[in-house]
Amino acid sequence: KLGCDHVIATSAAGRDALLDARLVPADRISVVGEWAGDEFFRAADKPGVRRQVRRELALDPRDYVVSTIGMLRPEKRQADLLRVVLRLRRHAVPATALVVGMATAATQAYAHELRILAAQLGIAEHVVFAGHRADVADLIHASDVVLVPSATEAWSRVVPESFAVRCPVVASNVGGLPEIVRPGDTGWLAEPGDIAGFAERIMQIRADPVATAAAVAHARGYAESHFRLASQMQRTLDVYARAMART
């Protein structure tokens, strides 16, 4: 509609939304999803990395660490992570929230509200705000579960990254996330804002290590096949080639 020769969507859900809005004809849109960099696929001394990162962040080795990774914005719903941790602790799970990411200039107030909420919930000592970190792969290695509680999401890059690192993923059943987070196969889903549902999935992961290990292995294999940076870049270049050939 704006004169583009071709549009790349990052999920089938995003493609369908553009088609439904009649913003682009079907023959001028392709889907190329997110990827995980090679560092997420590399073999690592997971126990060693886990110990080191937890020591740096002053996390107790016995903590059950649930992480969110992304810009601090209301639609990312990091506040839901704090409420999930409170619920887990009420069920005798020694949960700690690891919040990774920075606020934008427009979301400083939201970041401040997260700290206030942690205090109001009485879990401030069980919440770590790590800010921006370049060592995302190591942070995922140090986590027991990665939670993606977003209210809206095409794909979240942290999902392929977590798959590659072999960390369980619990995500919102929204946008493009169900396309890659398949319950019981590559991860677990709950409805956006369903604090009890998120907590139940996490307790299920913790209580059934055999099923969890199988899902994590499937997720890693899926990431190897679909989320390698080189293959996703080749798909992107193929889209450009088709668009240029058409013009």
N, C-alpha and C positions, 0 to 999 in steps of 0.2 A: 504493500500500500504506500510505502514511503519511497518506492523506487528501487528496492533491493532486487538483485538478480536471484538471490537464494537466501534462505534463512536456516540457521542451524539451531535446533532446540536441544536442550540437555536431557529431555525425558519425553516419553510418549505422552504423558499427561500434559506437558507443556505444549507439545505439537498439537494435541487435540484441542486445547484451549485456544490456540491461535487460529485453528481451522474453524472452530465454532464461532469465533468472533469475526470470521471472514477477513482476517488481516493478511492472509497469504493463501494462494491456491495450493492444493495438495502436491502438485508436481514441482513446487518450488520450496519445499521444506524437507529437511532431513534431521534425523536424531543422532547426535553423537554425545554420549554421556560423559561423566567425569572420569577421572583416572587417579591412580596412586603412583607417586614417583618411585623410582627404583630403590630408594633407601628404605621403603616400607616392605619390600620383598626380600631384602637381604637377610641372611641368617644372622641371628644375634644371640648373645648370651642373655636370654630373657631374664633368668633369676638375677644375674649380675646387674643388668640394666635396671631392673625393678628395684633392687636394693639401693643402687646409687641415686636414682631419681627420687625415691621416697626419702632418702636421707637428706637430699638437697631441699626438699619441700617440707621437711620436718613432719613427715607422715609416719605414723606408727606402723611397723611391719605387719601388725595384725589387722590393720584397717582394711575394710572392704571398700575399695575406691571406685566410685561411680563418677565418670567424667563427662563433661560437655566441652566441645571444642568449636569455637567460632566467635565472630564479632558479637559483642554484647549489645543486643538489640531486643526490644520487646517481643518481636515475632519469633525470635529464637527460643524464647521461653526458658531461659536459664532459671527463672524463679521456680519453675516446676521441678527442676532438679533438687532444689533445696527442700521443697515439700515432700518429694519422694524420699530423700534421706531421712527426714523426720519420721516418716511412716515406717521406713525400714528399721530405724533404731527402736521404735515402739514395738517392733516384732523381734527384738533382740538381735538384729543384724548390726554389727559394729561398723556402720556405713559412714563414709566421709565423702563429701562432694568436692570434686576437683574442677574448678571453673577456669578454663583456658581461653583467653581472648581479651581484646581491648575494646573499650567503647569508642565510638566515633565522636566527633565534635557535637553531633546532635543527640547523642544518647548518654552523655555524662550523667544526667539525672537518673536514668535507669540503672546505671552501674552503681550509683550511690544507694539507690533503693534496694538493690540486691543485698548489700551489706547490712542495711537496716533490717531487711526481712530476716536475714540469718540470725540477727540478734533477737528479733521479736519471736522467732520460732524456738529460740533457746539452743541453737545448734552452731553458734558462731565458732566455737572451738573445733567443730567438725566440718568446717568449710575452708578450703584453700583457694584463694584467688591468685592464680599463677600469672596473670597478665599475658602479654604476647611472648611466645616462646618459639624459637626456630626448630627445636628438637621435638617436633610433634610425634615422630615415630617412637621415640623413647618415652614420651608421656603416655602414649597408648600402651606400650609394653608395661608400664607401671600401673595401669588401670585394670580393674577386674571386669568392668563393664563400661562400654561407651553408650551414653544415652543421647538420643537425638529427639528432643521433645518439641520440635518446631511446630508452629501453627500453620505454616505454609512453607513448602520446599519443593523445588524441582527435583534435584538430587542434592545430597550433601556430600562434598568430597571426603569428609571424614569417614563416611561409610565404606567406600572402597579402601581407604587407608586402613581402617580397622580390620576389614576382611583380610588384607594382605599381612597385617601384623598378628593375625590370629587372636583377636580380642572380640568377645561377644558383643553384639549390637542390639539394643532395644530402641525402636524408633516409632515416631508417630505414623499412623496409618493415613497419610495425607500426601497429595501431590504425586511425585514420581518415586517416593520412597518404597511403596509396596512392589514396585517393579523389580527391585533388587533385594529388598529385605523380605524374604519369604519365610513365614512362620514355621519353625521347626526344621527348616532346611538351611537357610543362611543367617537367620536371625529371629527376632521376635518383634511383634507390633502391638500397639495399644492405640486407642483413639486419642487425638490431641487433647491435652488437659486432663486426661484420666489418670490422676495420681495413683489411685488404688491399682489400676491396671498396670501401670509402669512398675510399681513396687512388686506386684504379683509376678510379673515376668522376671524381674531380677531375682526374686526369691526362688523361682523355678530354676533359673540358671545355677544358682548357688547350691540348690538341693540335689540337682541331678547332673553331676559332672560327666557322666558317660554320654548322655544326650547332648550336653553342651559341647563336649569335645567333638562329637560327630558333626554338629552344626558348624562349629568353627572350622573344621577341616573342609566341609563342603564350601563354606564361604571363601576360604583361601583358594581352593581350586577354581571357583567361579571368578575370583579376582585375577588369577593367573590367565584365564581364558579371555576375559572381557575388559580388564581395567589396567593393563600394562600401558604405560605412557606411549611407547613406540607405536603400538597398534591403534590407539586412539588418535594419535597424530596422523597416522596414515589414513584413517577414516576421514579425518578433517580435510586432508589434502585431496582425497578422492572427491569430496563434496565440491571443493573449489574447482577441481578439474572439470567436473560435470557442468558447473555453473558457467565456466569460461567457454566450454565447448558449445553450450547453448547460445551464448551471446554472439 
